[in-house]
């Protein structure tokens, strides 16, 4: 590690720069609660609601800052005390070949990261979310969800990671082959997730026959959107927050509504929310986001390949030689600024897509039901009514409620 090593400077600036940028964005966002709301939003958010939303945002943000501070502190301490060099020497003594050693090192570090994050996740779920009436997760469900998540990561991510490491170790055109592998895996998972993976965490039941089911299917038929099933998801077992989504390809689309969404919204509002989701498909947003994600992953693998070829890259973290698995971990550290920038571009495109889907729903169902539904969602979730522009650019995949309502009015 040396200040003359450009990889070391890039990693240091990346870790500390992103960390401080998040701090600035967080405090600017919280400071927005001290500013008067625009007249339109004051009609929706009472002073009491704004105060409660500000308290909720403050508690959540402070926990996130504590989490990120602890994470950065542990990383820098481990890094500067020679931890990565020690980990390399220790893993070399396992006697395994490069690919199993790489999978083992990455798996071990991911497990440690999950354990370090566990107290913060538990405090968020059982203290903050519960205090504001959102949490319905039991301790048993909380533990079971995390064990299932670790098991799925091992079963699905382990073989994929091993294949990626093998490609980088043996293939001249590793970037292309890895990119194609990840692209294929992403497409398969998009099809597989709602059928096999999500049911491991959520219970799906057919929506009972009645006016709501008939209304939703009639809307889908009117919009020429093929639907084979309408399901109710037991989201209320974990949270009072509501959601809805569509899944499937081609003529096998499925509608999934959280039971909490059905409880709190009228049929007209639910139809407008469904029309919004259909709008995403009609406007071809899903393939656009998929293409953007594939382009981002292609760039990431190209930069990863360049880093793995540089001994100076490994020296920046106190590592001798060029251990492949550890190299992926080190690259994830140095890639943070690029990941943030690409995430901002993806979120900007997503916000544009939300406006387009809103416009589609307005044309299909009128503006009033969708506006009423969006207002209820914002109030029920204690959404920040007027977030700071920097926070929006950094993290918002959906436009703030004020902008969405203004666009629907226009």
Residue pairs with C-beta under 8 A, 6 or more apart in sequence:
1 8
1 79
1 80
1 315
1 316
1 317
1 318
2 8
2 315
3 9
5 312
5 315
5 316
6 312
7 307
7 310
7 312
7 313
7 315
7 316
7 334
8 315
8 316
8 317
10 316
10 334
11 316
11 317
11 330
11 333
11 334
13 337
14 333
14 334
14 335
14 336
14 337
15 72
15 75
15 76
15 333
15 336
16 72
17 337
18 336
18 337
18 340
19 68
19 69
19 72
21 340
21 394
22 65
22 68
22 394
23 65
24 390
25 388
25 390
25 391
25 394
25 395
26 61
26 64
26 65
26 391
28 388
28 390
28 391
29 57
29 61
29 384
29 387
29 388
29 390
29 391
30 54
30 57
30 58
30 61
31 388
32 384
32 386
32 387
32 388
33 50
33 53
33 54
33 57
33 384
35 386
36 42
37 45
37 50
37 385
37 386
38 386
38 402
40 402
40 405
40 406
41 385
41 386
41 401
41 402
44 375
44 378
44 379
44 385
44 401
45 53
45 378
45 379
45 385
49 379
49 382
50 385
52 132
52 382
53 382
53 383
53 384
53 385
56 128
56 132
56 382
57 382
57 384
59 128
59 131
60 124
60 128
63 120
63 123
63 124
63 128
66 120
67 117
67 120
70 116
70 120
71 116
71 117
74 116
75 333
77 83
78 84
79 317
79 318
82 318
83 318
84 317
84 318
84 319
84 326
84 330
85 317
85 318
85 319
85 320
87 105
87 326
88 319
88 320
88 321
88 323
88 326
91 101
91 104
91 105
91 323
91 325
91 326
92 101
92 323
94 101
94 104
96 104
98 165
98 169
98 323
98 324
98 325
99 162
99 165
99 166
99 169
99 324
99 325
100 162
101 323
101 325
102 161
102 162
102 165
102 323
102 324
102 325
102 326
102 328
103 158
103 161
103 162
103 165
103 325
104 325
105 323
105 325
105 326
105 329
106 161
106 325
106 328
106 329
107 154
107 158
109 329
110 153
111 150
114 146
114 150
118 146
122 142
125 135
125 137
125 142
126 135
126 137
126 139
126 142
129 135
129 239
132 382
133 240
134 239
134 240
134 241
135 238
135 239
135 240
136 236
136 237
136 238
136 239
136 240
137 145
137 237
137 238
137 239
141 237
141 238
145 201
148 200
148 201
152 197
152 200
156 189
160 181
160 182
160 185
163 181
164 178
164 181
164 182
164 328
165 324
165 325
165 328
167 174
167 177
167 178
167 181
168 174
168 178
168 304
168 305
168 308
168 324
169 324
171 177
174 301
174 305
175 298
175 301
175 302
175 304
175 305
178 301
179 294
179 297
179 298
179 301
182 297
182 301
183 294
183 297
186 290
186 293
186 294
187 290
189 197
190 249
190 290
191 248
191 249
193 247
194 247
194 248
194 254
194 256
195 247
198 204
202 233
202 234
202 235
203 233
203 234
203 237
204 231
204 232
204 233
204 256
205 231
205 232
205 234
206 229
206 230
206 231
206 232
207 213
207 216
207 230
207 231
207 232
207 257
211 267
212 262
212 267
212 270
213 230
215 267
215 270
215 271
216 227
216 230
216 255
216 270
216 271
216 274
217 227
217 230
219 271
219 274
219 275
219 278
219 364
219 365
220 226
220 227
220 253
220 255
220 274
220 278
222 364
223 275
223 278
223 282
223 364
225 253
225 278
225 281
225 282
226 250
226 251
226 252
226 253
227 253
227 254
227 255
228 248
228 251
228 252
228 253
228 254
229 254
229 255
230 254
230 255
230 257
231 254
231 255
231 256
231 257
232 256
232 257
232 258
232 259
232 262
233 243
233 256
233 257
233 258
233 259
234 259
235 241
235 242
235 243
235 258
235 259
235 260
235 261
236 258
236 259
236 260
236 263
239 260
240 260
240 380
241 260
241 380
241 381
242 258
242 260
242 261
242 263
242 264
242 265
242 377
242 380
243 258
243 260
243 261
244 255
244 256
244 257
244 258
244 261
244 270
244 273
244 274
244 277
245 256
245 277
246 253
246 254
246 255
246 256
246 277
246 278
246 280
246 281
247 253
247 254
247 256
248 254
253 281
255 274
255 277
257 270
261 270
261 273
262 270
264 376
264 380
265 273
265 373
265 376
266 369
266 372
268 365
268 369
269 369
269 370
269 372
269 373
269 376
270 373
271 365
271 369
272 361
272 364
272 365
272 366
272 369
272 370
272 373
273 361
273 370
273 373
275 360
275 361
275 364
275 365
275 370
276 357
276 358
276 360
276 361
276 370
277 357
278 360
278 361
278 364
279 356
279 357
279 358
279 359
279 360
279 361
279 364
280 286
280 353
280 357
282 360
283 353
283 356
283 357
283 360
285 353
285 356
285 357
288 349
288 353
289 346
289 349
289 350
289 353
292 345
292 346
292 349
293 346
296 342
296 346
299 338
299 342
300 335
300 338
300 339
303 331
303 335
303 338
304 327
304 328
304 331
304 335
307 313
307 327
307 330
307 331
307 334
308 322
308 324
308 327
308 331
309 322
311 322
313 327
313 330
313 331
313 334
314 320
314 321
314 322
314 323
314 326
314 327
314 330
316 330
316 334
317 330
317 333
319 326
319 330
340 394
343 394
344 393
344 394
346 397
347 393
347 394
347 395
347 396
347 397
348 393
350 397
350 398
351 392
351 396
351 397
351 398
351 399
354 397
354 398
354 399
354 404
355 399
355 404
355 407
358 370
358 404
358 407
358 408
359 407
359 408
361 370
362 370
362 408
367 408
367 409
370 408
371 405
371 408
371 409
374 401
374 404
374 405
375 401
375 405
377 383
378 385
378 401
383 401
384 400
385 400
385 401
385 402
386 400
386 402
387 396
387 400
392 399
392 400
398 404
399 407
